[in-house]
Amino acid sequence: MKRARQAPQLVGGVPVLAVGGLNIGGSGRTPVALFVVEWLRDRGLRPVLLSHGYGGRERAPRLALDVDFVRDGDEAAAARLLLPADVAVVVGRPWRAAVELSRRHGDVVVVDGGVPSATLPRSAEIIAFDASAPRRLLPAGSFRLDPEVARREFPRALSWGHRADEPGLSDMALSVSGMPMTAVVESRVRATHLIGRHGERLPLELLNGRDCVLLSGVGQPRSFEHTVRALGANIVEHRVRGDHAPLQPRHTANIGAGVALVTTTKDAVRLPASTEALVVHTNVEIVKGLDEFGDFMRALTAGLLTDLGPS
């Protein structure tokens, strides 16, 4: 945190928004970053997504022109798969060089990660956290930093509580409003459509009443399981891998006839070649604090964003 306080700030030029996660896995950091990118694009700006490329083979800053998780890591590869082709995705470190490359390709840079970091030049921060997780620090829980400390150290940051849309969750979990770090935005996960083998968009109704084997290597596998079950699927088995873990042919083997293999967008880019799977695409849906988010983004873009448009 001492190093984070020394982080240089950009004055003028292309603004840089760093989206960081308060939890180790499951904070919703990447979905929030993707939401911000598409929100800006829908309002006429040219956002750039910058990813550190966790797990990727190459480190030097570069443009991700195609989907290659071996080279870029699964988060950056999934971003390239999901974002429109006219949105630049930059991958790599060190942060300063990656930011400079990103600023040449758009008028707002959204960084997936980098908080806290003493080497990431940035204009503002969004601190995302899992609003369904008990507030316990590592190793007892998933929080890397106490929310009260984060509130003091990042006084200008927008705090963003992200949660799975699970029935009964508010009864068993710490609510966003109960966090010492006052949350301005609250969001939940919402399934929008399925993605087929060739990238085609398919209706969610295809899973209704169908036997499915789930395969996931994400921060919150339980949330993914709930999402699929809520679509009416009959879950035969859930094959859970560690977050970012490699997926081998044995992990997709022995799927019965008529049973669908169902996975997440983050895992889809790591599937072995020619794997038949249905991918559940989810979006972030803001349920509280939309006006505050708009005010935050207007201040960040310093006049670039004049028409907030529909929510």
Residue frames as qw, qx, qy, qz and C-alpha x, y, z in Angstrom:
[[0.000, 0.885, 0.467, 0.000, 0.00, 0.00, 0.00],
 [0.317, -0.741, 0.128, 0.579, 2.92, 2.34, 0.62],
 [0.336, -0.092, 0.626, 0.698, 4.09, 1.72, -2.95],
 [0.175, 0.629, 0.705, 0.276, 0.55, 2.22, -4.27],
 [0.113, -0.899, -0.261, 0.332, 0.38, 5.69, -2.69],
 [0.281, -0.583, 0.376, 0.663, 3.46, 6.62, -4.70],
 [0.538, 0.388, 0.667, 0.340, 1.85, 5.70, -8.03],
 [0.076, -0.194, 0.211, 0.955, 2.18, 8.53, -10.56],
 [0.398, 0.626, 0.589, -0.322, -1.03, 10.06, -11.87],
 [0.396, 0.355, 0.506, 0.679, -1.68, 11.11, -15.44],
 [0.044, 0.639, 0.234, -0.732, -2.32, 14.82, -15.92],
 [0.453, 0.615, -0.200, -0.614, -4.20, 15.45, -19.13],
 [0.173, 0.324, -0.864, -0.345, -3.95, 13.27, -22.22],
 [0.654, -0.130, -0.635, -0.391, -5.77, 9.97, -22.58],
 [0.561, -0.493, 0.409, -0.525, -7.35, 8.99, -19.24],
 [0.465, 0.171, -0.868, 0.039, -6.47, 5.62, -17.74],
 [0.709, -0.392, 0.142, -0.568, -8.98, 3.79, -15.54],
 [0.227, 0.284, -0.918, 0.160, -7.56, 0.93, -13.47],
 [0.809, -0.294, -0.140, -0.489, -10.03, -1.76, -12.42],
 [0.155, 0.391, -0.848, 0.323, -8.67, -3.72, -9.46],
 [0.739, -0.322, -0.530, -0.264, -10.01, -6.61, -7.39],
 [0.370, -0.640, 0.443, -0.507, -10.22, -6.67, -3.61],
 [0.893, -0.192, 0.362, -0.185, -10.52, -10.47, -3.56],
 [0.121, -0.413, 0.844, 0.320, -8.17, -13.19, -4.73],
 [0.070, -0.148, -0.914, -0.372, -10.42, -14.63, -7.43],
 [0.114, -0.587, -0.801, -0.034, -14.11, -13.95, -7.84],
 [0.105, -0.452, -0.255, 0.848, -14.06, -10.17, -7.34],
 [0.444, 0.752, 0.486, -0.045, -15.70, -9.59, -10.73],
 [0.235, -0.646, 0.248, 0.683, -12.77, -7.45, -11.87],
 [0.207, -0.065, 0.717, 0.663, -12.62, -8.64, -15.48],
 [0.103, 0.624, 0.748, 0.201, -16.42, -8.59, -16.06],
 [0.097, -0.865, -0.253, 0.422, -16.53, -5.06, -14.64],
 [0.237, -0.488, 0.421, 0.727, -13.66, -3.95, -16.91],
 [0.181, 0.217, 0.796, 0.536, -15.42, -5.41, -19.96],
 [0.022, 0.779, 0.620, -0.092, -18.67, -3.72, -18.93],
 [0.147, -0.783, -0.004, 0.605, -16.93, -0.34, -18.69],
 [0.240, -0.221, 0.623, 0.711, -15.31, -0.80, -22.12],
 [0.105, 0.438, 0.796, 0.405, -18.60, -1.60, -23.83],
 [0.081, -0.823, -0.465, 0.318, -20.40, 1.17, -21.93],
 [0.163, -0.642, 0.213, 0.718, -17.89, 3.71, -23.24],
 [0.184, -0.009, 0.750, 0.635, -18.05, 2.32, -26.79],
 [0.083, 0.625, 0.769, 0.101, -21.84, 2.50, -26.80],
 [0.070, -0.900, -0.255, 0.348, -21.51, 6.21, -26.09],
 [0.518, 0.850, 0.015, 0.095, -19.26, 6.97, -29.03],
 [0.224, -0.832, 0.503, 0.073, -15.78, 6.77, -27.48],
 [0.776, 0.403, -0.485, 0.028, -12.86, 4.54, -28.50],
 [0.645, -0.641, 0.382, -0.167, -11.95, 2.60, -25.35],
 [0.558, 0.449, -0.694, 0.073, -8.92, 0.31, -25.18],
 [0.875, -0.465, 0.032, -0.133, -8.74, -2.69, -22.86],
 [0.281, 0.649, -0.665, 0.241, -5.31, -3.28, -21.32],
 [0.937, -0.319, -0.054, -0.131, -4.66, -6.68, -19.73],
 [0.301, -0.736, 0.605, 0.033, -1.53, -7.78, -17.89],
 [0.701, 0.387, -0.559, -0.217, -1.75, -11.12, -19.71],
 [0.527, -0.456, 0.650, -0.304, -1.65, -13.37, -16.65],
 [0.804, 0.002, 0.592, -0.042, -0.53, -16.87, -17.60],
 [0.691, 0.717, -0.020, -0.089, 0.51, -15.85, -21.11],
 [0.883, 0.011, 0.104, 0.458, 3.79, -16.90, -22.67],
 [0.442, 0.454, 0.061, 0.771, 4.83, -13.49, -23.98],
 [0.354, -0.616, -0.423, 0.562, 5.38, -10.45, -21.78],
 [0.207, -0.109, 0.180, 0.955, 6.23, -7.49, -24.02],
 [0.362, 0.534, 0.357, -0.676, 3.32, -5.05, -24.66],
 [0.060, -0.013, 0.780, 0.623, 1.48, -5.84, -27.90],
 [0.592, 0.102, -0.051, -0.798, -1.87, -5.67, -29.62],
 [0.425, 0.066, 0.898, -0.092, -3.96, -8.84, -29.38],
 [0.372, 0.277, -0.409, -0.786, -5.29, -9.22, -32.91],
 [0.693, -0.056, -0.621, -0.361, -6.64, -12.75, -32.47],
 [0.781, -0.500, 0.152, -0.341, -7.61, -15.19, -29.73],
 [0.711, 0.316, -0.571, 0.261, -4.50, -16.93, -28.38],
 [0.658, -0.727, 0.021, -0.196, -4.57, -17.84, -24.68],
 [0.888, -0.108, -0.047, 0.444, -1.13, -19.50, -24.80],
 [0.449, 0.407, -0.003, 0.795, 0.42, -16.22, -25.92],
 [0.111, -0.535, 0.005, -0.838, -1.79, -13.75, -24.05],
 [0.078, 0.039, 0.777, -0.624, -3.37, -15.63, -21.11],
 [0.016, 0.468, 0.874, 0.131, -7.02, -16.62, -20.75],
 [0.014, 0.721, 0.417, -0.553, -8.36, -13.25, -19.53],
 [0.063, 0.545, -0.328, -0.770, -6.94, -11.30, -22.46],
 [0.000, 0.018, 0.878, 0.478, -7.94, -14.04, -24.93],
 [0.043, 0.581, 0.801, -0.138, -11.50, -14.05, -23.60],
 [0.049, 0.707, 0.144, -0.690, -11.61, -10.25, -23.88],
 [0.052, 0.345, -0.595, -0.724, -10.50, -10.45, -27.51],
 [0.007, 0.259, 0.937, 0.234, -13.17, -13.08, -28.15],
 [0.016, -0.663, -0.698, 0.271, -15.97, -11.08, -26.52],
 [0.011, -0.682, -0.063, 0.728, -15.22, -7.48, -27.45],
 [0.633, 0.744, 0.186, -0.108, -16.10, -6.04, -30.87],
 [0.803, 0.211, 0.146, 0.538, -13.28, -6.06, -33.42],
 [0.247, 0.778, 0.029, 0.576, -13.06, -2.27, -33.39],
 [0.532, -0.819, 0.158, -0.144, -12.05, -2.25, -29.70],
 [0.485, 0.572, -0.608, 0.261, -8.27, -2.56, -29.29],
 [0.866, -0.501, -0.002, -0.013, -7.01, -5.10, -26.73],
 [0.312, 0.722, -0.542, 0.296, -3.44, -4.51, -25.51],
 [0.928, -0.350, -0.122, 0.028, -1.60, -7.16, -23.51],
 [0.763, 0.250, -0.299, 0.515, 1.66, -7.19, -21.58],
 [0.494, -0.840, -0.016, 0.224, 4.00, -5.55, -19.15],
 [0.226, -0.265, -0.546, 0.762, 5.74, -3.42, -17.95],
 [0.106, 0.747, 0.604, -0.257, 2.77, -1.20, -17.16],
 [0.021, -0.711, 0.083, 0.698, 4.26, 2.09, -18.33],
 [0.036, -0.241, 0.717, 0.653, 5.11, 0.79, -21.80],
 [0.080, 0.399, 0.902, 0.145, 1.75, -1.00, -22.07],
 [0.072, 0.768, 0.436, -0.464, -0.13, 2.18, -21.12],
 [0.001, 0.588, -0.323, -0.742, 1.78, 4.22, -23.70],
 [0.043, 0.023, 0.865, 0.499, 0.95, 1.67, -26.40],
 [0.061, 0.574, 0.808, -0.115, -2.71, 1.64, -25.34],
 [0.035, 0.723, 0.216, -0.655, -3.01, 5.42, -25.42],
 [0.005, 0.350, -0.552, -0.757, -2.09, 5.39, -29.11],
 [0.081, -0.173, -0.902, -0.386, -5.12, 3.26, -30.00],
 [0.238, -0.673, -0.678, -0.174, -8.02, 5.04, -28.32],
 [0.032, -0.626, 0.085, -0.775, -9.22, 7.88, -26.17],
 [0.625, -0.558, 0.320, -0.442, -9.83, 6.01, -22.87],
 [0.462, 0.287, -0.833, 0.105, -7.72, 3.13, -21.49],
 [0.790, -0.425, 0.106, -0.428, -9.43, 0.62, -19.18],
 [0.228, 0.475, -0.831, 0.177, -6.91, -1.55, -17.33],
 [0.886, -0.274, -0.278, -0.252, -8.00, -5.01, -16.19],
 [0.841, -0.265, -0.253, 0.398, -5.85, -5.16, -13.05],
 [0.447, 0.466, -0.144, 0.750, -2.95, -3.10, -11.78],
 [0.325, -0.649, 0.181, -0.663, -4.37, -2.01, -8.41],
 [0.174, -0.943, 0.144, 0.243, -2.51, -1.63, -6.17],
 [0.822, 0.226, 0.140, 0.504, 0.60, -1.01, -8.24],
 [0.289, -0.755, 0.061, 0.585, 3.31, 1.60, -7.95],
 [0.314, -0.233, 0.587, 0.709, 4.23, 1.32, -11.63],
 [0.220, 0.554, 0.735, 0.322, 0.82, 1.79, -13.29],
 [0.024, 0.077, 0.008, -0.997, 0.17, 5.41, -14.32],
 [0.066, -0.528, -0.832, -0.157, -3.57, 5.97, -13.89],
 [0.127, -0.390, -0.091, -0.907, -6.20, 8.65, -13.63],
 [0.626, -0.291, 0.248, -0.679, -8.74, 6.89, -11.43],
 [0.081, 0.145, -0.983, 0.077, -9.64, 3.47, -10.02],
 [0.779, -0.239, -0.167, -0.555, -12.57, 1.13, -9.65],
 [0.076, -0.324, 0.893, -0.303, -12.15, -1.31, -6.77],
 [0.747, -0.098, -0.423, -0.503, -14.31, -4.40, -7.36],
 [0.148, -0.280, 0.865, -0.390, -15.09, -6.90, -4.64],
 [0.388, -0.227, -0.863, -0.230, -17.19, -10.02, -4.14],
 [0.391, -0.367, 0.184, -0.824, -20.20, -8.76, -2.22],
 [0.880, -0.222, -0.259, -0.331, -21.24, -12.34, -1.39],
 [0.708, 0.152, -0.564, 0.397, -17.98, -13.25, 0.37],
 [0.598, -0.747, -0.231, 0.176, -17.53, -12.97, 4.15],
 [0.197, 0.904, -0.257, 0.280, -15.13, -10.13, 4.93],
 [0.813, -0.497, 0.238, 0.186, -12.15, -12.18, 6.05],
 [0.170, 0.827, -0.497, -0.199, -8.56, -11.51, 5.07],
 [0.819, 0.312, -0.476, 0.066, -6.24, -14.10, 3.58],
 [0.203, 0.104, -0.914, -0.335, -5.67, -16.87, 4.46],
 [0.268, 0.255, 0.790, -0.489, -8.95, -17.14, 6.40],
 [0.510, 0.677, 0.427, -0.315, -10.89, -15.62, 3.51],
 [0.662, 0.457, 0.379, 0.457, -10.45, -14.18, 0.04],
 [0.059, 0.995, 0.062, 0.059, -9.89, -10.47, 0.81],
 [0.726, 0.250, -0.162, 0.620, -6.37, -9.29, 0.08],
 [0.152, 0.200, -0.236, 0.939, -7.00, -5.99, 1.86],
 [0.011, -0.523, -0.715, 0.464, -9.51, -4.88, 4.47],
 [0.190, 0.719, 0.510, 0.431, -12.21, -2.74, 2.82],
 [0.282, -0.929, -0.161, 0.177, -11.77, -0.04, 5.46],
 [0.504, -0.474, 0.352, 0.630, -8.07, 0.21, 4.58],
 [0.402, 0.323, 0.609, 0.603, -8.92, 0.25, 0.86],
 [0.016, 0.894, 0.430, 0.121, -11.37, 3.11, 1.46],
 [0.348, -0.857, 0.083, 0.372, -8.62, 5.18, 3.07],
 [0.510, -0.320, 0.521, 0.605, -5.93, 4.32, 0.54],
 [0.191, 0.254, 0.659, 0.682, -8.10, 4.88, -2.55],
 [0.114, 0.483, 0.484, -0.721, -10.29, 7.84, -1.56],
 [0.351, 0.437, -0.229, -0.796, -11.12, 8.79, -5.17],
 [0.051, 0.052, -0.949, -0.308, -11.91, 5.23, -6.28],
 [0.704, -0.083, -0.151, -0.689, -15.36, 4.02, -7.22],
 [0.276, -0.191, 0.916, -0.220, -16.12, 0.93, -5.16],
 [0.639, 0.147, -0.451, -0.606, -18.06, -1.78, -6.97],
 [0.509, -0.160, 0.781, -0.325, -19.76, -4.68, -5.21],
 [0.544, 0.243, -0.627, -0.502, -20.26, -7.61, -7.59],
 [0.491, -0.127, 0.772, -0.384, -22.33, -10.66, -6.74],
 [0.078, -0.108, -0.923, -0.362, -23.91, -13.72, -8.19],
 [0.536, -0.145, -0.065, -0.829, -27.67, -13.51, -8.62],
 [0.351, -0.042, -0.933, 0.070, -28.38, -16.46, -6.35],
 [0.563, -0.590, -0.335, -0.472, -31.61, -17.04, -4.40],
 [0.768, -0.605, -0.197, 0.071, -31.18, -16.53, -0.67],
 [0.660, 0.300, -0.224, 0.652, -27.74, -14.99, -1.09],
 [0.080, -0.667, 0.145, -0.726, -28.57, -11.86, 0.86],
 [0.778, -0.563, -0.029, -0.277, -29.47, -14.01, 3.87],
 [0.937, -0.219, 0.014, 0.271, -26.14, -15.83, 4.01],
 [0.651, 0.277, 0.032, 0.706, -23.68, -13.24, 2.71],
 [0.263, -0.515, -0.176, 0.797, -22.34, -9.85, 3.66],
 [0.379, 0.820, 0.425, 0.057, -24.39, -7.25, 1.82],
 [0.485, 0.472, 0.068, 0.733, -22.79, -4.45, -0.13],
 [0.210, -0.821, -0.069, -0.526, -24.36, -1.83, 2.12],
 [0.776, -0.629, -0.019, 0.035, -22.73, -3.46, 5.14],
 [0.785, 0.194, -0.090, 0.581, -19.21, -2.98, 3.87],
 [0.367, -0.707, -0.103, 0.595, -17.12, -0.36, 5.68],
 [0.200, -0.173, 0.466, 0.844, -15.94, 0.65, 2.21],
 [0.458, 0.512, 0.364, -0.628, -19.05, 2.47, 1.02],
 [0.419, 0.175, 0.765, 0.457, -20.16, 0.89, -2.23],
 [0.260, 0.417, -0.078, -0.867, -21.40, 3.26, -4.90],
 [0.615, 0.263, -0.497, -0.553, -22.23, 0.58, -7.47],
 [0.581, -0.113, 0.777, -0.215, -23.76, -2.84, -7.00],
 [0.559, 0.371, -0.503, -0.545, -24.02, -5.33, -9.86],
 [0.759, -0.086, 0.617, -0.189, -24.97, -8.92, -10.52],
 [0.139, -0.212, 0.840, 0.479, -24.32, -11.56, -13.16],
 [0.672, 0.418, 0.300, -0.533, -26.92, -12.06, -15.89],
 [0.489, 0.021, 0.775, 0.400, -26.79, -14.73, -18.61],
 [0.348, 0.552, -0.086, -0.753, -27.61, -13.28, -22.04],
 [0.817, 0.431, -0.207, -0.323, -27.01, -16.02, -24.65],
 [0.854, -0.217, 0.423, 0.212, -25.01, -19.10, -25.56],
 [0.245, 0.736, -0.511, -0.370, -22.05, -19.25, -27.93],
 [0.975, 0.163, 0.120, -0.090, -21.71, -22.26, -30.20],
 [0.825, -0.170, 0.300, 0.448, -18.60, -24.00, -31.52],
 [0.521, 0.390, 0.323, 0.687, -18.21, -21.64, -34.47],
 [0.160, -0.108, -0.176, 0.965, -18.93, -18.49, -32.49],
 [0.246, -0.443, -0.555, -0.660, -22.60, -18.38, -33.41],
 [0.264, -0.161, 0.449, -0.838, -25.05, -16.81, -30.94],
 [0.392, -0.247, -0.861, -0.209, -27.60, -19.30, -29.59],
 [0.495, -0.585, -0.082, -0.637, -30.65, -18.89, -27.31],
 [0.196, -0.389, 0.745, -0.505, -30.42, -19.75, -23.62],
 [0.819, -0.014, 0.179, -0.545, -33.50, -21.94, -24.03],
 [0.707, 0.363, -0.600, -0.089, -31.30, -24.65, -25.57],
 [0.177, 0.282, -0.827, 0.453, -30.23, -25.62, -22.03],
 [0.593, -0.172, 0.295, -0.729, -33.76, -25.91, -20.66],
 [0.925, -0.029, 0.202, -0.320, -34.36, -29.53, -19.68],
 [0.750, 0.514, -0.410, 0.069, -31.05, -30.70, -21.16],
 [0.876, -0.408, 0.016, 0.259, -28.52, -32.94, -19.42],
 [0.315, 0.875, -0.259, 0.261, -25.25, -31.05, -19.00],
 [0.806, -0.267, -0.155, 0.505, -21.71, -31.57, -17.77],
 [0.010, -0.997, 0.053, -0.049, -20.18, -28.33, -16.55],
 [0.789, 0.035, -0.084, 0.607, -16.50, -27.53, -16.89],
 [0.031, -0.962, -0.028, -0.270, -15.13, -24.45, -15.14],
 [0.696, -0.119, -0.244, 0.665, -11.85, -23.03, -13.91],
 [0.003, -0.714, -0.108, -0.692, -12.99, -19.69, -12.51],
 [0.042, 0.309, -0.556, 0.770, -12.93, -17.85, -9.20],
 [0.505, 0.006, 0.496, -0.707, -16.57, -18.68, -8.38],
 [0.164, 0.004, -0.917, -0.363, -17.56, -22.08, -9.80],
 [0.088, 0.427, 0.820, -0.371, -20.66, -22.15, -7.58],
 [0.269, 0.565, 0.093, -0.775, -21.95, -18.99, -9.25],
 [0.274, 0.299, -0.690, -0.599, -21.52, -20.55, -12.70],
 [0.074, -0.169, -0.983, 0.001, -23.34, -23.68, -11.57],
 [0.181, 0.527, 0.587, -0.588, -26.25, -21.62, -10.25],
 [0.274, 0.491, -0.243, -0.791, -26.45, -19.64, -13.50],
 [0.265, 0.133, -0.847, -0.440, -26.73, -22.80, -15.60],
 [0.028, -0.310, -0.922, 0.230, -29.22, -24.44, -13.23],
 [0.218, 0.522, 0.344, -0.749, -31.39, -21.31, -13.33],
 [0.335, 0.361, -0.487, -0.722, -31.60, -21.77, -17.12],
 [0.872, 0.061, 0.098, -0.476, -33.38, -25.09, -16.56],
 [0.542, 0.455, -0.706, -0.033, -30.43, -27.40, -17.23],
 [0.928, -0.360, 0.007, -0.098, -30.09, -30.77, -15.55],
 [0.099, 0.779, -0.608, 0.117, -26.52, -30.77, -14.24],
 [0.960, -0.009, -0.281, -0.007, -25.15, -34.30, -14.38],
 [0.794, -0.252, -0.098, 0.545, -21.64, -33.36, -13.25],
 [0.074, 0.990, -0.103, 0.063, -19.55, -30.27, -12.55],
 [0.852, 0.056, -0.078, 0.514, -15.86, -30.70, -13.33],
 [0.179, -0.984, 0.022, 0.014, -14.19, -27.93, -11.33],
 [0.755, 0.237, -0.134, 0.596, -10.64, -26.87, -12.12],
 [0.412, -0.552, -0.193, 0.699, -8.54, -24.25, -10.40],
 [0.233, 0.918, 0.104, -0.304, -8.75, -20.63, -11.56],
 [0.276, 0.801, -0.453, -0.276, -6.73, -20.30, -14.82],
 [0.621, -0.289, 0.724, 0.080, -5.84, -24.02, -14.68],
 [0.176, 0.312, -0.732, -0.579, -4.95, -25.74, -17.99],
 [0.804, 0.184, 0.311, -0.472, -7.68, -27.77, -19.66],
 [0.100, -0.344, 0.882, 0.306, -6.61, -31.09, -21.16],
 [0.523, 0.001, -0.646, -0.556, -8.49, -33.57, -23.38],
 [0.331, -0.182, -0.898, 0.228, -9.09, -35.77, -20.31],
 [0.098, 0.251, 0.478, -0.836, -11.12, -32.96, -18.73],
 [0.528, 0.285, -0.111, -0.792, -13.57, -33.05, -21.64],
 [0.300, 0.132, -0.912, -0.247, -13.65, -36.82, -22.12],
 [0.134, -0.254, -0.942, 0.175, -16.42, -39.31, -21.31],
 [0.363, 0.183, 0.170, -0.898, -19.37, -37.06, -22.02],
 [0.441, 0.256, 0.854, -0.103, -22.42, -39.25, -22.55],
 [0.114, 0.313, 0.675, 0.659, -24.47, -39.27, -25.73],
 [0.177, -0.738, -0.524, -0.386, -26.94, -36.42, -25.79],
 [0.499, -0.730, -0.243, 0.399, -25.21, -34.66, -22.88],
 [0.340, 0.866, -0.008, 0.368, -23.95, -31.12, -23.52],
 [0.628, -0.193, -0.229, 0.718, -20.58, -29.88, -22.28],
 [0.034, -0.931, -0.239, -0.274, -21.17, -26.37, -20.92],
 [0.641, -0.172, -0.186, 0.724, -18.46, -23.91, -19.94],
 [0.092, -0.871, -0.176, 0.450, -17.70, -20.22, -19.33],
 [0.506, 0.856, -0.060, 0.092, -16.26, -17.67, -21.76],
 [0.199, -0.817, 0.540, -0.034, -13.04, -17.56, -19.76],
 [0.661, -0.232, 0.712, 0.045, -12.67, -21.34, -19.99],
 [0.780, 0.560, 0.254, -0.113, -13.75, -21.57, -23.62],
 [0.376, 0.848, -0.373, -0.028, -10.47, -20.10, -24.89],
 [0.208, -0.568, 0.790, -0.097, -8.56, -22.87, -23.04],
 [0.889, 0.103, 0.356, -0.270, -10.54, -25.80, -24.36],
 [0.489, -0.200, 0.728, 0.438, -8.65, -28.41, -26.41],
 [0.234, 0.284, -0.485, -0.794, -9.05, -27.98, -30.16],
 [0.432, -0.082, -0.735, -0.515, -12.27, -29.30, -31.74],
 [0.015, -0.205, -0.843, 0.498, -14.06, -29.59, -28.39],
 [0.250, -0.519, -0.582, -0.574, -17.84, -29.48, -28.74],
 [0.249, -0.362, -0.615, 0.655, -19.17, -27.17, -26.04],
 [0.062, -0.826, -0.407, -0.385, -21.82, -24.58, -25.32],
 [0.376, 0.042, -0.322, 0.868, -20.48, -21.39, -23.78],
 [0.182, -0.816, -0.540, 0.091, -22.64, -19.36, -21.41],
 [0.293, 0.390, -0.005, 0.873, -22.17, -15.66, -22.05],
 [0.331, -0.728, -0.529, 0.285, -22.92, -13.39, -19.09],
 [0.189, 0.654, 0.033, 0.732, -23.08, -9.64, -18.66],
 [0.226, -0.202, -0.542, 0.784, -22.75, -7.33, -15.69],
 [0.171, -0.697, -0.515, -0.469, -26.05, -5.71, -14.75],
 [0.102, 0.171, -0.417, 0.887, -25.94, -2.65, -12.50],
 [0.352, -0.590, -0.716, -0.123, -28.75, -2.83, -9.94],
 [0.358, -0.871, -0.243, 0.232, -27.71, 0.13, -7.79],
 [0.403, -0.658, 0.190, 0.607, -25.68, 3.29, -8.37],
 [0.610, 0.477, 0.454, 0.441, -26.12, 3.79, -12.12],
 [0.100, 0.972, 0.107, 0.185, -26.28, 7.58, -11.77],
 [0.483, -0.793, 0.317, 0.194, -23.17, 7.65, -9.57],
 [0.737, -0.020, 0.510, 0.442, -21.35, 5.52, -12.12],
 [0.446, 0.742, 0.338, 0.369, -22.30, 7.96, -14.88],
 [0.158, -0.983, 0.084, -0.037, -21.02, 10.91, -12.83],
 [0.669, -0.515, 0.436, 0.312, -17.76, 9.06, -12.16],
 [0.684, 0.246, 0.503, 0.467, -17.23, 8.29, -15.85],
 [0.255, 0.912, 0.210, 0.244, -18.07, 11.85, -16.91],
 [0.338, -0.901, 0.252, 0.102, -15.43, 13.19, -14.52],
 [0.740, -0.248, 0.503, 0.370, -12.88, 10.62, -15.71],
 [0.603, 0.429, 0.485, 0.465, -13.29, 11.45, -19.38],
 [0.253, -0.507, -0.020, 0.823, -13.01, 15.21, -18.73],
 [0.335, 0.588, -0.054, -0.735, -15.47, 16.37, -21.36],
 [0.072, 0.194, -0.853, -0.479, -15.03, 13.55, -23.87],
 [0.092, -0.365, -0.925, -0.057, -18.24, 11.93, -22.75],
 [0.194, -0.022, 0.068, -0.978, -21.09, 14.39, -23.22],
 [0.715, -0.082, -0.242, -0.651, -24.02, 12.05, -23.90],
 [0.342, -0.283, 0.843, -0.304, -24.49, 9.38, -21.27],
 [0.478, 0.042, -0.715, -0.508, -27.29, 7.84, -23.30],
 [0.813, -0.343, -0.216, -0.418, -29.58, 5.11, -21.98],
 [0.531, -0.573, 0.583, -0.222, -28.64, 3.03, -18.92]]
